[in-house]
Amino acid sequence: MEHLLNIKYITASIVYSFIGIIILVFSFWVIEKVTPENLYKEILVNKNVALAIMLSAFMLAIAIIIASAIHG
């Protein structure tokens, strides 16, 4: 009888999750370097809501792409 929780699948999920998070952070870092302004300063100090919405849409889009690539 097989185990309900297979260690191989749990390990693969954890590894793929970390790979996805690393790719997401790396893509944010690239966007931070490409843009002319410091995004952190622009969003938190200057309260630029439009930039915050654009950045959140970017993060969601990259997360969906990474999830679909990992899922298959």
OpenMM code with the backbone's topology and positions (N, CA, C; nanometers):
from openmm import Vec3, app, unit

residues = "MET GLU HIS LEU LEU ASN ILE LYS TYR ILE THR ALA SER ILE VAL TYR SER PHE ILE GLY ILE ILE ILE LEU VAL PHE SER PHE TRP VAL ILE GLU LYS VAL THR PRO GLU ASN LEU TYR LYS GLU ILE LEU VAL ASN LYS ASN VAL ALA LEU ALA ILE MET LEU SER ALA PHE MET LEU ALA ILE ALA ILE ILE ILE ALA SER ALA ILE HIS GLY".split()
positions = [
    Vec3(0.0833, -0.1174, 0.0000),
    Vec3(0.0000, 0.0000, 0.0000),
    Vec3(0.0887, 0.1250, 0.0000),
    Vec3(0.0576, 0.2163, -0.0908),
    Vec3(0.1364, 0.3387, -0.1003),
    Vec3(0.1023, 0.4336, 0.0126),
    Vec3(0.2015, 0.5124, 0.0466),
    Vec3(0.1772, 0.6143, 0.1476),
    Vec3(0.0927, 0.7259, 0.0874),
    Vec3(0.0115, 0.7846, 0.1707),
    Vec3(-0.0734, 0.8943, 0.1255),
    Vec3(0.0121, 1.0145, 0.0860),
    Vec3(0.1164, 1.0409, 0.1624),
    Vec3(0.2084, 1.1497, 0.1320),
    Vec3(0.3414, 1.0894, 0.0881),
    Vec3(0.3708, 1.1059, -0.0364),
    Vec3(0.4954, 1.0528, -0.0898),
    Vec3(0.6050, 1.1578, -0.0727),
    Vec3(0.7149, 1.1195, -0.0118),
    Vec3(0.8250, 1.2119, 0.0175),
    Vec3(0.8821, 1.2709, -0.1104),
    Vec3(0.8846, 1.1936, -0.2170),
    Vec3(0.9388, 1.2423, -0.3438),
    Vec3(0.8595, 1.3619, -0.3956),
    Vec3(0.7283, 1.3576, -0.3858),
    Vec3(0.6443, 1.4669, -0.4340),
    Vec3(0.6536, 1.5895, -0.3434),
    Vec3(0.6641, 1.5675, -0.2149),
    Vec3(0.6790, 1.6788, -0.1216),
    Vec3(0.8118, 1.7498, -0.1453),
    Vec3(0.9190, 1.6742, -0.1616),
    Vec3(1.0507, 1.7323, -0.1878),
    Vec3(1.0510, 1.8082, -0.3195),
    Vec3(0.9904, 1.7519, -0.4218),
    Vec3(0.9836, 1.8207, -0.5512),
    Vec3(0.9054, 1.9507, -0.5398),
    Vec3(0.7965, 1.9511, -0.4649),
    Vec3(0.7180, 2.0736, -0.4467),
    Vec3(0.7984, 2.1818, -0.3756),
    Vec3(0.8729, 2.1425, -0.2739),
    Vec3(0.9544, 2.2396, -0.2002),
    Vec3(1.0653, 2.2945, -0.2878),
    Vec3(1.1328, 2.2089, -0.3622),
    Vec3(1.2414, 2.2530, -0.4501),
    Vec3(1.1881, 2.3459, -0.5587),
    Vec3(1.0783, 2.3086, -0.6219),
    Vec3(1.0206, 2.3936, -0.7266),
    Vec3(0.9698, 2.5266, -0.6701),
    Vec3(0.9186, 2.5240, -0.5483),
    Vec3(0.8747, 2.6491, -0.4859),
    Vec3(0.9920, 2.7434, -0.4657),
    Vec3(1.1035, 2.6907, -0.4153),
    Vec3(1.2211, 2.7745, -0.3956),
    Vec3(1.2777, 2.8247, -0.5277),
    Vec3(1.2774, 2.7416, -0.6287),
    Vec3(1.3238, 2.7855, -0.7609),
    Vec3(1.2336, 2.8970, -0.8136),
    Vec3(1.1024, 2.8827, -0.7970),
    Vec3(1.0092, 2.9864, -0.8412),
    Vec3(1.0289, 3.1175, -0.7675),
    Vec3(1.0520, 3.1089, -0.6359),
    Vec3(1.0751, 3.2301, -0.5575),
    Vec3(1.2046, 3.2976, -0.6002),
    Vec3(1.3085, 3.2204, -0.6254),
    Vec3(1.4364, 3.2771, -0.6698),
    Vec3(1.4207, 3.3459, -0.8052),
    Vec3(1.3486, 3.2841, -0.8961),
    Vec3(1.3259, 3.3453, -1.0271),
    Vec3(1.2444, 3.4735, -1.0123),
    Vec3(1.1446, 3.4732, -0.9249),
    Vec3(1.0619, 3.5921, -0.9030),
    Vec3(1.1444, 3.7072, -0.8452),
    Vec3(1.2292, 3.6784, -0.7481),
    Vec3(1.3145, 3.7814, -0.6889),
    Vec3(1.4152, 3.8325, -0.7915),
    Vec3(1.4715, 3.7422, -0.8708),
    Vec3(1.5669, 3.7829, -0.9737),
    Vec3(1.4999, 3.8720, -1.0784),
    Vec3(1.3791, 3.8377, -1.1193),
    Vec3(1.3102, 3.9205, -1.2190),
    Vec3(1.2753, 4.0581, -1.1614),
    Vec3(1.2412, 4.0648, -1.0322),
    Vec3(1.2174, 4.1947, -0.9690),
    Vec3(1.3465, 4.2760, -0.9659),
    Vec3(1.4578, 4.2104, -0.9363),
    Vec3(1.5866, 4.2791, -0.9324),
    Vec3(1.6210, 4.3359, -1.0702),
    Vec3(1.5933, 4.2597, -1.1766),
    Vec3(1.6198, 4.3076, -1.3127),
    Vec3(1.5337, 4.4299, -1.3428),
    Vec3(1.4063, 4.4255, -1.3075),
    Vec3(1.3185, 4.5407, -1.3299),
    Vec3(1.3667, 4.6608, -1.2496),
    Vec3(1.4124, 4.6370, -1.1280),
    Vec3(1.4652, 4.7460, -1.0451),
    Vec3(1.5865, 4.8120, -1.1119),
    Vec3(1.6722, 4.7326, -1.1736),
    Vec3(1.7919, 4.7874, -1.2389),
    Vec3(1.7595, 4.8555, -1.3721),
    Vec3(1.6552, 4.8101, -1.4397),
    Vec3(1.6210, 4.8653, -1.5712),
    Vec3(1.5498, 4.9998, -1.5583),
    Vec3(1.4671, 5.0140, -1.4569),
    Vec3(1.3916, 5.1389, -1.4414),
    Vec3(1.4836, 5.2520, -1.3956),
    Vec3(1.4532, 5.3737, -1.4390),
    Vec3(1.5419, 5.4859, -1.4053),
    Vec3(1.5335, 5.5288, -1.2586),
    Vec3(1.4217, 5.5071, -1.1916),
    Vec3(1.4039, 5.5483, -1.0524),
    Vec3(1.4150, 5.4282, -0.9593),
    Vec3(1.4431, 5.4538, -0.8342),
    Vec3(1.4420, 5.3501, -0.7325),
    Vec3(1.2968, 5.3187, -0.6980),
    Vec3(1.2522, 5.1972, -0.7276),
    Vec3(1.1114, 5.1619, -0.7079),
    Vec3(1.0709, 5.1671, -0.5612),
    Vec3(1.1570, 5.1210, -0.4730),
    Vec3(1.1261, 5.1210, -0.3307),
    Vec3(1.1013, 5.2633, -0.2817),
    Vec3(1.1899, 5.3535, -0.3173),
    Vec3(1.1761, 5.4932, -0.2748),
    Vec3(1.0522, 5.5564, -0.3379),
    Vec3(1.0304, 5.5288, -0.4641),
    Vec3(0.9180, 5.5898, -0.5365),
    Vec3(0.7838, 5.5441, -0.4797),
    Vec3(0.7735, 5.4175, -0.4416),
    Vec3(0.6463, 5.3653, -0.3912),
    Vec3(0.6239, 5.4035, -0.2450),
    Vec3(0.7233, 5.3831, -0.1599),
    Vec3(0.7018, 5.4050, -0.0169),
    Vec3(0.7199, 5.5499, 0.0279),
    Vec3(0.8177, 5.6177, -0.0280),
    Vec3(0.8435, 5.7547, 0.0168),
    Vec3(0.7544, 5.8536, -0.0579),
    Vec3(0.7505, 5.8416, -0.1907),
    Vec3(0.6725, 5.9365, -0.2710),
    Vec3(0.5265, 5.8960, -0.2878),
    Vec3(0.4885, 5.7782, -0.2371),
    Vec3(0.3493, 5.7288, -0.2415),
    Vec3(0.2930, 5.7233, -0.3838),
    Vec3(0.3702, 5.6669, -0.4755),
    Vec3(0.3285, 5.6553, -0.6147),
    Vec3(0.2405, 5.5303, -0.6295),
    Vec3(0.1098, 5.5493, -0.6275),
    Vec3(0.0151, 5.4380, -0.6324),
    Vec3(0.0162, 5.3706, -0.7694),
    Vec3(0.0282, 5.4481, -0.8758),
    Vec3(0.0289, 5.3906, -1.0105),
    Vec3(0.1474, 5.2960, -1.0284),
    Vec3(0.2626, 5.3315, -0.9775),
    Vec3(0.3800, 5.2453, -0.9866),
    Vec3(0.3617, 5.1200, -0.9018),
    Vec3(0.2981, 5.1336, -0.7869),
    Vec3(0.2720, 5.0177, -0.7021),
    Vec3(0.1780, 4.9195, -0.7708),
    Vec3(0.0766, 4.9702, -0.8378),
    Vec3(-0.0168, 4.8840, -0.9109),
    Vec3(0.0542, 4.8155, -1.0279),
    Vec3(0.1377, 4.8897, -1.0992),
    Vec3(0.2128, 4.8324, -1.2112),
    Vec3(0.3078, 4.7239, -1.1623),
    Vec3(0.3752, 4.7481, -1.0513),
    Vec3(0.4688, 4.6501, -0.9978),
    Vec3(0.3968, 4.5254, -0.9471),
    Vec3(0.2811, 4.5437, -0.8848),
    Vec3(0.2060, 4.4271, -0.8383),
    Vec3(0.1524, 4.3453, -0.9552),
    Vec3(0.1110, 4.4107, -1.0627),
    Vec3(0.0668, 4.3375, -1.1820),
    Vec3(0.1833, 4.2617, -1.2444),
    Vec3(0.3011, 4.3214, -1.2445),
    Vec3(0.4196, 4.2538, -1.2952),
    Vec3(0.4510, 4.1301, -1.2123),
    Vec3(0.4461, 4.1429, -1.0800),
    Vec3(0.4770, 4.0295, -0.9923),
    Vec3(0.3746, 3.9171, -1.0100),
    Vec3(0.2477, 3.9516, -1.0242),
    Vec3(0.1455, 3.8493, -1.0478),
    Vec3(0.1661, 3.7792, -1.1815),
    Vec3(0.1997, 3.8562, -1.2850),
    Vec3(0.2211, 3.7970, -1.4169),
    Vec3(0.3407, 3.7020, -1.4151),
    Vec3(0.4499, 3.7418, -1.3544),
    Vec3(0.5671, 3.6548, -1.3461),
    Vec3(0.5364, 3.5306, -1.2628),
    Vec3(0.4614, 3.5476, -1.1534),
    Vec3(0.4252, 3.4330, -1.0700),
    Vec3(0.3378, 3.3333, -1.1458),
    Vec3(0.2447, 3.3827, -1.2266),
    Vec3(0.1606, 3.2931, -1.3064),
    Vec3(0.2440, 3.2192, -1.4108),
    Vec3(0.3374, 3.2884, -1.4737),
    Vec3(0.4244, 3.2251, -1.5735),
    Vec3(0.5099, 3.1180, -1.5079),
    Vec3(0.5678, 3.1471, -1.3924),
    Vec3(0.6522, 3.0503, -1.3236),
    Vec3(0.5700, 2.9297, -1.2788),
    Vec3(0.4508, 2.9552, -1.2257),
    Vec3(0.3654, 2.8449, -1.1796),
    Vec3(0.3244, 2.7538, -1.2940),
    Vec3(0.2899, 2.8133, -1.4074),
    Vec3(0.2498, 2.7295, -1.5214),
    Vec3(0.3692, 2.6559, -1.5797),
    Vec3(0.4873, 2.7155, -1.5740),
    Vec3(0.6064, 2.6451, -1.6234),
    Vec3(0.6433, 2.5286, -1.5335),
    Vec3(0.6284, 2.5457, -1.4031),
    Vec3(0.6610, 2.4379, -1.3108),
    Vec3(0.5538, 2.3293, -1.3136),
    Vec3(0.4291, 2.3697, -1.3258),
    Vec3(0.3198, 2.2725, -1.3235),
    Vec3(0.3176, 2.1879, -1.4511),
    Vec3(0.3533, 2.2470, -1.5606),
    Vec3(0.3601, 2.1684, -1.6834),
    Vec3(0.2635, 2.2058, -1.7817),
] * unit.nanometer
topology = app.Topology()
chain = topology.addChain("A")
for resn in residues:
    res = topology.addResidue(resn, chain)
    for name in ("N", "CA", "C"):
        topology.addAtom(name, app.Element.getBySymbol(name[0]), res)
